[in-house]
Amino acid sequence: MTELLIDIEVAYAKPEEQVILALKVPEGSSVEQAIKASGVLVRFPEIELSGIKAGIFGNACRMDQILRQADRVEIYRPLLHDPKEARRQRAAKG
């Protein structure tokens, strides 16, 4: 019997480059498995799988979240600046 595959995307963005990688993964695959299968970790060696934050269509999720047909896995970069602190500094300049 053949393995059922689902279509998903893995997205990653840096200020100077954004990629959305379309791939087929076995039904029942997790977010972590999809990230590994996508090749994004090879293309962007600065991504450390152990510290990754990810989501599906903008909703944060765990790495063991099971994917469904047409899900888009988004890999989030760490924030360089705290948004609340940045607003406070802009307001103080004001």
C-alpha positions as semicolon CSV with decimal commas, in nm:
position;residue;x (nm);y (nm);z (nm)
1;M;0,000;0,000;0,000
2;T;0,132;0,345;-0,084
3;E;0,199;0,610;0,174
4;L;-0,037;0,908;0,167
5;L;0,139;1,239;0,110
6;I;0,015;1,587;0,193
7;D;0,120;1,917;0,037
8;I;0,267;2,172;0,278
9;E;0,496;2,475;0,272
10;V;0,784;2,578;0,494
11;A;0,847;2,954;0,512
12;Y;1,145;3,146;0,646
13;A;1,229;3,513;0,611
14;K;1,530;3,729;0,678
15;P;1,528;4,103;0,610
16;E;1,706;4,049;0,278
17;E;1,559;3,714;0,170
18;Q;1,232;3,527;0,202
19;V;1,164;3,170;0,095
20;I;0,856;2,953;0,080
21;L;0,942;2,592;0,006
22;A;0,662;2,367;-0,119
23;L;0,696;1,997;-0,046
24;K;0,509;1,675;0,005
25;V;0,544;1,496;0,336
26;P;0,390;1,174;0,465
27;E;0,053;1,216;0,634
28;G;0,113;1,233;1,011
29;S;0,438;1,433;0,978
30;S;0,522;1,686;1,248
31;V;0,638;2,045;1,214
32;E;0,992;1,935;1,304
33;Q;0,994;1,659;1,043
34;A;0,872;1,902;0,776
35;I;1,141;2,158;0,862
36;K;1,409;1,889;0,834
37;A;1,265;1,753;0,507
38;S;1,242;2,100;0,350
39;G;1,619;2,155;0,339
40;V;1,582;2,497;0,501
41;L;1,833;2,405;0,773
42;V;2,099;2,343;0,508
43;R;2,010;2,658;0,312
44;F;2,012;2,875;0,626
45;P;2,273;2,730;0,864
46;E;2,205;3,005;1,119
47;I;1,877;2,830;1,209
48;E;1,932;2,610;1,513
49;L;1,669;2,340;1,531
50;S;1,697;2,315;1,910
51;G;1,595;2,677;1,961
52;I;1,347;2,719;1,679
53;K;1,011;2,887;1,730
54;A;0,757;2,794;1,465
55;G;0,394;2,837;1,378
56;I;0,131;2,738;1,129
57;F;-0,024;3,032;0,945
58;G;0,086;3,278;1,216
59;N;-0,025;3,069;1,513
60;A;0,261;2,950;1,733
61;C;0,279;2,573;1,769
62;R;0,494;2,301;1,914
63;M;0,749;2,115;1,705
64;D;0,552;1,790;1,748
65;Q;0,232;1,945;1,603
66;I;0,097;1,713;1,331
67;L;0,050;1,883;0,995
68;R;-0,259;1,881;0,777
69;Q;-0,300;1,922;0,401
70;A;-0,200;2,273;0,281
71;D;-0,048;2,389;0,614
72;R;0,228;2,649;0,597
73;V;0,500;2,607;0,860
74;E;0,659;2,940;0,948
75;I;0,998;2,956;1,116
76;Y;1,029;3,261;1,338
77;R;1,355;3,448;1,396
78;P;1,432;3,578;1,745
79;L;1,346;3,943;1,801
80;L;1,646;4,174;1,803
81;H;1,465;4,442;2,002
82;D;1,182;4,422;2,253
83;P;0,884;4,592;2,080
84;K;0,757;4,739;2,408
85;E;1,094;4,892;2,486
86;A;1,125;5,033;2,133
87;R;0,782;5,204;2,169
88;R;0,885;5,349;2,506
89;Q;1,204;5,491;2,356
90;R;1,016;5,645;2,062
91;A;0,757;5,796;2,297
92;A;1,032;5,942;2,518
93;K;1,188;6,115;2,217
94;G;0,860;6,249;2,133
